[in-house]
């Protein structure tokens, strides 16, 4: 957003340039002080920066580069103007009689500039100290002043105007201050009690059709005091003497409020800059389209909300995290365990965002400035980009754009059965704005996935930034997902306790796979959002499965201090013995494939679990490859029974493996299930061999355990 006051001096331009750098560093979660910046510059491999310094990171790299060039050009222009001016010429070969006076005048200007710079730095430091003390204060009146001043500073930087009015209210005993934030087509009224408590936030639009209480609740939630119950410190009959004590940390979410206000201010500024386009109308059109898609998919699935969530366009939730449309597109199996889908369906239909407690991965749609124009915008007489079912068969053209058949909306894994048809409005080269899908939370993706998503809006620069961090110091995709001590060589997981517990010791292939942390995805048309969700679902499923192998339940210190594992001479016969299995995880094609290899001590064979992740739904499928079984051993794949018939080798149906994996989304649980099943199979084979020799009488068969991979129990006597 442009600064409301245009700088005219070199010092002002340098100050804005410094603010630009500091704001970018904050978004990259990097320190902004000089010492930390110098330390960062001295690092040869700044890991975090390398994963977020790209066009899909938290900072708009394109506009940042443009703003830098503009500031540098403005400073050069001022310097050039001075070099060509009379003062500079007089100091360099002008009239010698006035040379001393000109030098004295130039020295005076230099001293005055240095003094102003010093005073500006002192003023800034004092302001920061004042804000820090106000934020830490427990006095309600001071909290109120800090709240109002913080919001006012945010609004002013966004080019909005602020007005403050304080007075009494008929229905309130305490004085109430109303801060009004005004733009071109929006007005935000914030009522603050003298105790610092937020009473009301109201967002008003020039057109009443955009009014929505959910955005009022969203902004109020950002600003409302989170410190809990306020304590009355003085009992008095005079309302004006009432004072409430806050906790030292009120935990108001100013960062979230700033982002939400910026999303509104951006649309407001675009409305003034491009008066022929109603940007609020286009955002509302997207919201209506998401709801229409949800309605169609629910109808086709017979109200199967879970399938719509996993395979469809997702769950529409307006003003959920940011102002505007949003879609919930993914959540882990663990997070969905206690979800009541009927209750969730009702909350979505009612638009009750506050009732949705599931930690969904969401995409929120906003608009941002752009260095290029590739988006089209609907006229106000058109309510949506998506053609209705009646228009799909009747409408063939529109005067303000074209009609697209979306073949990507239909495949063997999608809910829809017929391709969607969309209106693609004509682009206007003068409009430097773009749609952006903001990810909540950010997602770690493989390099190729980042390039796929960047291609949606023809974002340049992604490939070039990749080349800056090819040295061996950067974190790979696997290391970034583990997010722990990457120097550790093994991670131990014990899912059971007591005798017979299996300790799984995981390690991973250290082959470098580049990764990027995505915060935002620019796009040009609403139809591309579904493509984003499908790509992200596959990556998130990959991330969840990979991370499940490295959430160790036994610390490395405990593993080192353990005296040693019990060696099993014949593991198929000893149910209560301790067991350790070393497992190597490989990711040759992230996020498409994961290979999990280990030596099964029961069957004495090398096993590889090949896990493929579907690019459409993100659902994993599993296949077991067994090699190295030795004929004649307990774990042999080929044995001879009494009749001379060859017994089948140990095997597991791919469908059964897939069902187990899709149920738990956890590789250690799948490995445990497989080991238990092989243990049951080996013991059953051994019992049959002993029975054939007349050494054992079986009370009952344990085939049920061989079939299901359950924990084998001793037969009843």
C-alpha positions in Angstrom: 0.0 0.0 0.0 1.4 3.5 -0.8 2.3 5.9 1.9 -0.3 8.7 2.1 2.5 11.3 2.2 4.9 11.3 -0.7 8.6 11.7 0.3 10.5 14.6 -1.2 14.0 14.4 0.3 16.8 11.8 0.3 16.4 11.3 4.0 12.6 10.5 3.6 13.3 8.1 0.8 16.0 6.4 2.8 13.6 6.1 5.8 10.9 4.5 3.6 13.6 2.2 2.1 14.5 1.2 5.6 10.9 0.5 6.5 10.5 -1.6 3.4 13.5 -3.7 4.4 12.3 -4.1 8.0 8.8 -5.0 7.0 10.1 -7.7 4.6 12.4 -9.1 7.3 9.5 -9.3 9.8 7.4 -11.3 7.2 10.4 -13.6 6.7 10.6 -14.0 10.6 14.1 -12.6 10.6 15.6 -10.1 13.1 15.5 -6.5 12.1 18.3 -5.1 14.3 21.6 -4.2 12.8 23.6 -6.8 14.8 21.4 -9.7 13.8 21.3 -8.5 10.2 25.1 -8.4 10.1 25.3 -11.9 11.5 22.8 -13.1 8.9 24.8 -11.5 6.1 27.9 -13.4 7.4 26.2 -16.8 7.0 27.0 -18.7 3.9 23.8 -20.8 4.1 20.8 -18.9 5.7 18.5 -21.9 5.8 15.2 -20.3 6.6 15.6 -17.5 4.1 16.4 -20.0 1.3 13.0 -21.7 1.8 10.9 -18.5 1.9 12.8 -16.2 -0.5 10.7 -16.9 -3.6 7.5 -15.6 -5.3 5.2 -17.8 -3.3 6.7 -16.9 0.1 5.3 -14.4 2.7 6.7 -11.4 0.8 5.6 -10.2 -2.7 9.1 -10.5 -4.2 8.0 -8.8 -7.5 6.5 -5.7 -5.9 9.4 -5.6 -3.4 11.9 -5.4 -6.3 9.7 -2.8 -8.0 9.5 -0.6 -4.9 13.3 -0.9 -4.4 14.0 0.2 -7.9 11.6 3.2 -7.5 13.1 4.3 -4.3 16.7 4.1 -5.6 15.7 5.9 -8.8 14.1 8.7 -6.7 17.2 9.1 -4.6 19.4 9.2 -7.7 17.1 11.8 -9.3 17.4 14.1 -6.2 21.2 13.6 -6.1 21.4 14.4 -9.8 19.2 17.5 -9.4 21.6 18.7 -6.6 24.6 18.0 -8.8 23.2 20.1 -11.6 22.0 22.8 -9.3 23.6 26.3 -8.6 24.9 25.4 -5.1 26.9 22.4 -6.3 28.2 24.3 -9.3 29.3 27.2 -7.1 31.2 24.9 -4.8 33.0 23.5 -7.8 34.5 26.3 -9.8 31.9 29.1 -9.4 32.4 32.7 -8.4 35.4 32.7 -6.1 34.3 35.8 -4.2 31.2 33.9 -2.8 33.0 30.5 -2.4 33.5 30.8 1.3 29.9 31.8 1.9 28.7 28.8 -0.2 30.9 26.4 1.7 29.7 27.8 5.0 26.1 27.4 3.8 26.7 23.8 2.6 28.3 22.9 5.9 25.3 24.4 7.8 22.9 22.3 5.7 24.9 19.2 6.4 24.9 19.8 10.1 21.2 20.5 10.1 20.5 17.2 8.2 22.6 15.2 10.6 20.8 16.8 13.6 17.4 16.0 12.1 18.4 12.4 11.5 19.6 12.1 15.1 16.4 13.6 16.4 14.3 11.3 14.2 16.2 8.3 15.6 15.7 9.4 19.1 12.0 10.1 18.5 11.5 6.7 17.0 13.3 5.0 19.9 11.2 6.9 22.4 8.0 6.0 20.6 9.0 2.3 20.6 9.7 2.5 24.4 6.4 4.2 25.0 4.5 1.5 23.1 6.3 -1.2 24.9 5.5 0.3 28.3 1.8 0.8 27.3 1.5 -2.8 26.1 2.9 -4.1 29.4 0.7 -1.9 31.6 -2.1 -3.4 33.5 -4.1 -0.2 33.7 -7.3 -0.2 31.6 -7.0 3.4 30.5 -3.5 3.0 29.3 -4.5 -0.3 27.6 -7.2 1.7 25.8 -4.8 4.4 24.6 -2.3 1.7 23.4 -5.1 -0.1 21.5 -6.4 3.0 19.8 -2.9 4.3 18.9 -1.8 1.0 17.5 -4.9 0.7 15.3 -4.5 4.3 14.2 -0.9 3.7 13.1 -1.9 0.6 11.2 -4.7 2.4 9.4 -2.6 5.4 8.5 0.1 3.3 6.9 -2.5 1.6 4.8 -3.7 5.0 3.5 -6.9 5.1 5.6 -8.2 8.0 7.6 -9.0 7.9 11.3 -11.4 9.8 13.5 -11.7 9.5 17.3 -14.8 10.4 19.3 -15.3 9.9 23.1 -18.5 10.2 25.0 -21.1 8.5 27.1 -23.7 6.0 25.8 -27.2 5.6 27.1 -26.8 1.8 27.6 -23.3 1.9 29.0 -22.1 3.4 32.3 -18.5 3.9 31.3 -17.2 6.4 28.7 -16.8 4.8 25.2 -14.4 5.9 22.5 -15.3 5.2 18.9 -12.4 5.0 16.4 -13.7 5.4 12.9 -11.5 4.2 10.1 -12.6 5.5 6.7 -11.7 4.5 3.2 -13.3 5.1 -0.2 -16.1 2.6 0.0 -15.6 1.0 3.5 -15.9 2.4 7.1 -14.8 0.5 10.2 -16.2 1.6 13.5 -14.5 0.3 16.7 -16.1 0.9 20.1 -13.6 0.8 23.0 -14.7 1.1 26.6 -12.5 3.2 28.9 -11.3 0.0 30.5 -9.8 -1.1 27.3 -12.5 -3.7 26.5 -13.7 -4.0 22.9 -17.5 -3.5 22.7 -18.2 -3.6 19.0 -16.5 -3.7 15.6 -18.7 -2.8 12.6 -17.6 -2.8 8.9 -19.9 -0.9 6.6 -19.7 -0.8 2.8 -21.0 1.6 0.2 -23.3 -1.2 -1.0 -25.3 -3.0 1.6 -25.1 -6.3 -0.3 -21.6 -6.8 1.1 -22.7 -6.4 4.8 -21.8 -9.5 6.8 -21.7 -9.9 10.6 -19.0 -12.6 10.2 -16.4 -10.1 9.2 -17.4 -8.0 12.2 -16.9 -11.0 14.5 -13.6 -11.8 12.9 -12.1 -8.4 13.5 -13.5 -8.2 17.0 -12.0 -11.6 17.8 -8.6 -10.2 16.7 -8.8 -7.2 19.0 -10.6 -8.7 21.9 -8.6 -9.0 25.1 -7.6 -12.6 25.7 -6.4 -12.2 29.2 -9.5 -13.7 30.7 -11.7 -12.1 33.4 -10.9 -8.5 34.2 -10.5 -7.6 37.9 -12.2 -4.6 39.4 -9.6 -2.9 41.5 -11.8 -0.2 43.1 -15.4 -0.4 44.4 -17.2 2.9 43.9 -20.6 4.2 43.1 -19.2 6.5 40.4 -18.9 4.7 37.1 -16.2 7.2 35.9 -14.0 6.0 38.8 -14.1 2.3 37.9 -10.8 0.9 36.8 -10.1 -2.6 35.6 -6.8 -4.3 35.9 -5.5 -6.3 32.9 -3.0 -9.0 32.8 0.4 -7.9 31.6 -0.1 -9.7 28.3 -3.6 -9.1 26.9 -2.7 -11.2 23.9 -4.6 -9.1 21.4 -3.8 -10.4 17.9 -2.6 -7.2 16.3 -0.8 -9.1 13.5 -4.0 -10.9 12.4 -6.0 -7.6 12.6 -3.4 -5.9 10.5 -3.6 -8.5 7.8 -7.4 -8.5 7.8 -7.5 -4.7 7.6 -4.9 -4.7 4.8 -7.1 -7.1 2.8 -10.0 -4.7 3.1 -7.8 -1.6 2.4 -6.4 -3.2 -0.7 -9.8 -3.7 -2.2 -10.8 -0.2 -1.2 -7.7 1.3 -2.8 -8.3 -0.7 -6.0 -11.8 0.7 -6.2 -10.4 4.2 -6.2 -7.6 3.4 -8.6 -9.7 1.4 -11.1 -13.3 2.9 -10.7 -14.7 0.8 -13.6 -14.2 -2.4 -11.6 -16.1 -3.5 -8.5 -13.5 -5.6 -6.7 -15.8 -6.4 -3.8 -18.3 -7.7 -6.2 -15.8 -10.1 -7.8 -14.8 -11.4 -4.4 -18.4 -12.0 -3.5 -18.9 -13.8 -6.9 -16.1 -16.2 -6.0 -17.7 -16.9 -2.6 -21.1 -17.7 -4.2 -19.4 -20.0 -6.7 -17.7 -22.0 -4.0 -21.0 -22.4 -2.2 -22.7 -23.5 -5.5 -20.0 -26.1 -6.1 -20.4 -27.4 -2.5 -24.2 -27.6 -3.1 -23.7 -29.6 -6.3 -21.2 -32.0 -4.8 -23.3 -32.6 -1.7 -26.2 -33.5 -4.0 -24.2 -35.9 -6.1 -22.8 -37.7 -3.1 -26.1 -37.9 -1.2 -24.8 -35.5 1.5 -21.5 -37.3 2.1 -19.6 -34.3 3.6 -16.5 -36.3 4.2 -16.1 -37.3 0.5 -16.8 -33.7 -0.6 -14.1 -32.5 1.8 -11.5 -35.1 0.6 -12.3 -35.4 -3.1 -14.3 -32.3 -4.0 -13.7 -28.6 -4.1 -13.6 -28.4 -0.3 -15.8 -26.8 2.4 -16.7 -23.1 1.8 -16.3 -20.8 4.9 -16.7 -17.1 4.3 -14.6 -14.7 6.4 -13.1 -17.6 8.4 -9.4 -16.5 8.6 -9.2 -13.5 6.3 -12.0 -11.3 4.9 -13.5 -12.9 1.8 -14.0 -16.4 0.5 -12.1 -19.4 1.9 -12.1 -23.2 1.4 -11.1 -25.9 3.9 -9.4 -28.5 1.8 -7.4 -30.9 4.0 -7.0 -32.2 7.6 -5.1 -35.2 9.0 -6.9 -38.4 10.1 -5.9 -37.7 13.7 -7.6 -34.3 13.6 -10.8 -35.8 12.1 -11.2 -38.6 14.6 -13.8 -36.8 16.8 -15.5 -34.8 14.1 -19.3 -35.0 13.9 -19.9 -34.6 10.2 -23.6 -33.9 10.7 -22.8 -31.1 13.1 -20.1 -29.7 10.8 -22.5 -29.8 7.8 -25.0 -27.8 9.8 -22.4 -25.2 10.9 -21.2 -24.8 7.2 -24.8 -24.3 6.0 -25.4 -21.7 8.7 -22.1 -19.9 8.1 -21.3 -20.4 11.8 -17.4 -20.2 11.6 -17.0 -20.0 15.3 -18.5 -23.5 15.8 -15.9 -25.1 13.5 -13.1 -26.2 15.8 -11.3 -28.6 13.4 -7.8 -27.4 12.5 -8.4 -27.5 8.8 -5.9 -26.5 6.2 -7.5 -23.6 4.4 -7.2 -21.4 1.3 -8.3 -17.8 1.8 -8.8 -15.6 -1.3 -7.6 -12.0 -1.3 -6.2 -9.5 -3.8 -2.8 -8.0 -4.0 -0.9 -5.5 -6.1 1.0 -7.1 -9.0 3.7 -6.1 -11.4 1.7 -7.7 -14.3 -1.9 -7.9 -15.3 -3.4 -11.3 -16.1 -6.8 -11.4 -14.3 -10.2 -10.6 -15.7 -13.1 -9.1 -13.7 -16.9 -9.6 -13.9 -19.3 -6.7 -14.5 -21.7 -6.0 -11.7 -24.7 -7.5 -13.6 -23.0 -10.9 -13.5 -23.3 -12.7 -10.2 -20.7 -15.5 -10.6 -17.9 -16.9 -12.8 -19.6 -20.4 -12.7 -22.3 -21.1 -15.2 -25.5 -22.5 -13.6 -26.7 -25.9 -14.7 -29.3 -24.2 -17.0 -26.7 -21.9 -18.5 -24.3 -24.8 -19.1 -26.6 -26.0 -21.9 -27.9 -22.7 -23.1 -25.2 -20.0 -22.8 -22.5 -20.1 -25.5 -20.9 -16.7 -25.3 -20.7 -13.5 -23.3 -19.8 -10.0 -24.5 -17.2 -9.4 -21.8 -15.2 -12.6 -22.1 -15.2 -16.2 -23.1 -16.6 -19.5 -21.8 -14.2 -22.2 -20.8 -14.9 -26.0 -20.5 -13.0 -27.1 -17.4 -11.8 -30.6 -18.2 -9.6 -30.6 -15.1 -12.7 -30.6 -12.9 -13.6 -34.2 -13.9 -11.5 -37.3 -13.6 -11.8 -40.8 -12.1 -11.3 -39.5 -8.6 -13.5 -36.3 -8.7 -17.0 -36.0 -7.3 -18.3 -34.1 -10.4 -19.4 -36.2 -13.4 -19.6 -33.4 -16.0 -17.0 -30.7 -16.7 -17.7 -27.3 -15.2 -18.1 -24.3 -17.5 -16.7 -21.0 -16.4 -16.8 -17.4 -17.6 -13.3 -16.1 -18.3 -13.5 -12.3 -18.4 -11.3 -10.3 -20.7 -8.1 -8.9 -19.0 -7.3 -5.3 -18.7 -3.6 -4.5 -19.1 -3.9 -1.4 -17.0 -5.1 -3.2 -13.9 -2.0 -4.2 -11.8 -3.8 -6.6 -9.4 -4.0 -10.3 -8.9 -5.9 -12.9 -7.0 -3.9 -14.7 -4.2 -4.7 -17.9 -2.4 -3.3 -17.5 1.1 -2.4 -20.8 2.8 -3.3 -21.4 6.5 -1.0 -22.7 7.7 1.9 -22.5 5.2 2.9 -25.8 3.5 6.3 -27.3 3.0 6.4 -28.6 -0.6 8.9 -30.2 -3.0 10.6 -27.9 -5.5 8.7 -29.3 -8.5 5.4 -28.7 -6.7 6.4 -25.1 -6.0 7.1 -24.6 -9.7 3.7 -26.2 -10.7 1.8 -23.8 -8.5 3.9 -20.8 -9.6 3.0 -21.5 -13.2 -0.7 -20.9 -12.4 -0.1 -17.1 -12.7 3.0 -17.2 -14.8 5.1 -16.1 -11.8 8.6 -15.4 -12.9 11.7 -15.7 -10.8 11.0 -19.0 -9.0 13.5 -20.9 -11.0 16.2 -18.3 -10.7 15.9 -18.1 -6.9 16.3 -21.9 -6.7 19.8 -21.6 -8.1 21.1 -19.3 -5.3 21.1 -22.1 -2.7 22.5 -25.2 -4.3 25.4 -25.6 -1.8 25.2 -28.5 0.6 24.2 -26.3 3.6 20.5 -25.9 2.9 17.8 -28.0 4.5 16.3 -30.7 2.2 12.6 -31.5 2.1 13.1 -34.4 4.5 15.1 -32.3 7.0 12.6 -29.4 6.8 9.7 -31.8 7.5 11.5 -33.5 10.5 12.1 -30.0 12.0 14.3 -31.4 14.7 18.0 -32.2 15.2 18.9 -33.1 11.7 22.3 -34.4 12.8 20.5 -37.3 14.6 20.9 -40.6 12.7 18.0 -42.6 14.1 14.5 -41.9 15.6 13.0 -44.6 17.8 9.3 -45.3 18.0 7.8 -47.8 20.4 4.0 -48.2 20.0 3.7 -50.9 22.7 5.0 -51.3 26.2 6.1 -54.3 28.1 7.3 -57.7 26.9 7.1 -58.3 23.2 7.2 -54.6 22.4 8.7 -53.8 19.0 11.1 -50.8 18.8 11.1 -49.3 15.4 14.3 -47.4 14.6 13.8 -45.1 11.6 16.4 -43.3 9.5 16.1 -41.6 6.1 18.0 -41.4 2.9 20.1 -38.2 3.0 19.7 -37.5 -0.7 18.9 -33.9 -1.2 15.4 -33.0 -2.3 14.8 -29.2 -2.5 11.9 -27.8 -0.6 10.0 -24.5 -0.3 7.7 -23.2 2.3 4.6 -21.8 0.6 2.5 -19.0 2.1 0.6 -17.7 -0.9 -0.2 -18.7 -4.4 -1.1 -16.0 -7.0 -3.7 -17.2 -9.6 -5.7 -15.7 -12.4 -9.0 -17.5 -12.4 -11.2 -19.2 -9.8 -11.1 -22.5 -11.6 -7.4 -22.8 -10.7 -8.2 -23.0 -6.9 -9.3 -26.7 -7.3 -6.0 -27.5 -9.0 -4.2 -26.0 -6.1 -6.2 -28.1 -3.6 -5.4 -31.3 -5.4 -1.7 -30.6 -5.6 -1.6 -29.6 -1.9 -3.6 -32.6 -0.8 -1.0 -34.9 -2.3 1.9 -33.0 -0.7 0.2 -32.8 2.7 -0.5 -36.5 2.6 3.2 -37.1 1.8 4.3 -34.8 4.6 2.0 -36.5 7.1 3.2 -40.0 6.3 6.9 -39.0 6.2 6.6 -37.1 9.5 4.9 -40.1 11.2 8.2 -42.0 11.0 10.2 -39.3 13.0 7.9 -38.5 15.9 9.9 -40.5 18.3 8.4 -41.9 21.5 11.8 -42.8 22.9 14.4 -40.1 23.3 17.9 -40.5 21.9 19.4 -40.4 25.4 17.2 -43.2 26.5 18.2 -45.2 23.5 21.9 -44.7 24.1 21.7 -45.6 27.8 19.8 -48.8 27.1 22.1 -51.7 27.7 21.2 -53.4 24.4 18.4 -55.1 22.7 17.7 -58.8 23.2 18.9 -60.8 20.2 16.3 -63.3 19.0 17.6 -66.6 17.9 14.3 -67.7 16.5 11.9 -64.7 16.7 8.9 -66.6 15.5 8.9 -68.8 18.6 9.4 -66.1 21.3 6.4 -63.9 21.8 7.6 -62.0 24.8 11.1 -61.1 23.7 12.1 -57.5 23.0 12.7 -56.6 19.4 14.3 -53.8 17.4 13.8 -53.3 13.7 15.9 -50.8 11.7 13.8 -49.1 9.0 15.1 -46.9 6.2 12.7 -44.4 4.6 13.4 -43.2 1.0 11.7 -40.6 -1.0 12.8 -41.0 -4.6 9.9 -39.0 -6.1 8.4 -36.6 -3.6 5.4 -36.2 -3.2 4.5 -39.2 -5.3 6.2 -42.1 -3.6 7.7 -43.2 -0.3 9.7 -46.4 0.1 10.0 -48.1 3.5 12.5 -50.9 3.7 13.4 -53.2 6.6 14.5 -56.8 7.5 11.5 -58.7 8.9 13.1 -60.9 11.7 10.1 -63.2 11.7 10.1 -64.2 8.0 13.9 -63.6 7.7 13.2 -61.6 4.5 13.8 -58.1 3.3 10.6 -56.2 2.9 9.9 -52.9 1.0 6.6 -51.0 1.5 6.0 -49.0 -1.7 3.6 -46.2 -0.9 2.1 -44.3 -3.8 0.1 -41.1 -3.2 -2.7 -40.3 -5.6 -2.2 -36.9 -7.3 -6.0 -36.3 -7.4 -7.2 -37.1 -3.9 -3.9 -37.4 -1.9 -5.0 -40.9 -0.8 -2.1 -43.3 -0.3 -2.0 -46.9 -1.6 0.5 -49.5 -0.4 2.2 -52.5 -2.0 4.6 -55.0 -0.3 7.7 -56.3 -2.1 9.4 -59.3 -0.3 12.9 -60.5 -1.3 15.5 -62.8 0.2 13.4 -65.5 1.8 15.4 -68.7 2.5 13.7 -72.0 1.6 13.5 -74.3 4.6 13.7 -71.6 7.3 11.0 -70.6 9.6 10.6 -67.5 7.6 10.8 -69.4 4.4 8.5 -68.5 1.5 8.5 -72.2 0.5 8.0 -75.1 2.9 7.0 -78.8 2.3 4.1 -80.2 4.3 3.4 -83.9 5.0 1.7 -84.4 1.7 4.7 -83.1 -0.2 2.8 -79.9 -1.2 4.6 -76.6 -1.3 3.2 -74.0 1.2 2.6 -70.5 -0.1 5.0 -67.8 0.8 4.1 -65.1 3.3 2.1 -62.4 1.5 -0.3 -59.6 2.2 -3.0 -58.3 -0.1 -2.4 -54.8 -1.4 -6.0 -53.9 -0.7 -5.6 -54.9 3.0 -2.3 -52.8 3.3 -4.0 -49.8 1.7 -7.0 -50.1 3.9 -4.8 -50.1 7.1 -2.7 -47.2 5.8 -5.7 -45.0 4.8 -7.2 -45.7 8.2 -4.3 -44.5 10.3 -2.2 -42.3 7.9 0.8 -43.6 9.9 3.7 -45.6 8.6 4.9 -47.0 12.1 1.4 -48.3 12.7 1.4 -50.0 9.3 4.8 -51.6 10.0 3.6 -52.8 13.4 0.5 -54.3 11.8 2.7 -56.0 9.2 5.1 -57.4 11.8 2.3 -58.7 13.9 0.7 -60.4 10.9 4.0 -62.0 9.9 4.6 -63.1 13.5 1.2 -64.8 13.5 1.9 -66.4 10.2 5.3 -67.7 11.2 4.0 -69.1 14.5 1.1 -70.9 12.8 3.6 -72.4 10.2 5.8 -73.6 13.1 2.8 -75.2 14.9 1.8 -77.0 11.8 5.3 -78.3 11.3 5.4 -79.5 14.9 2.0 -81.1 14.5 3.2 -83.0 11.4 6.0 -84.4 13.6 3.6 -85.4 16.3 5.1 -83.1 18.9 2.2 -80.6 19.5 -1.5 -80.8 19.8 -3.3 -77.6 18.8 -6.3 -76.6 20.9 -7.4 -74.3 18.0 -6.1 -72.7 14.9 -4.8 -69.1 15.0 -5.8 -68.4 11.4 -7.8 -65.4 12.4 -4.5 -63.7 13.5 -2.8 -64.6 10.4 -5.6 -63.0 8.4 -5.9 -59.8 10.4 -2.4 -59.3 11.8 -3.7 -59.0 15.3 -1.7 -59.7 18.5 -1.4 -63.5 18.8 -2.7 -64.8 22.1 -1.9 -68.2 23.6 -4.5 -70.8 22.8 -6.8 -71.9 25.7 -5.9 -75.1 27.4 
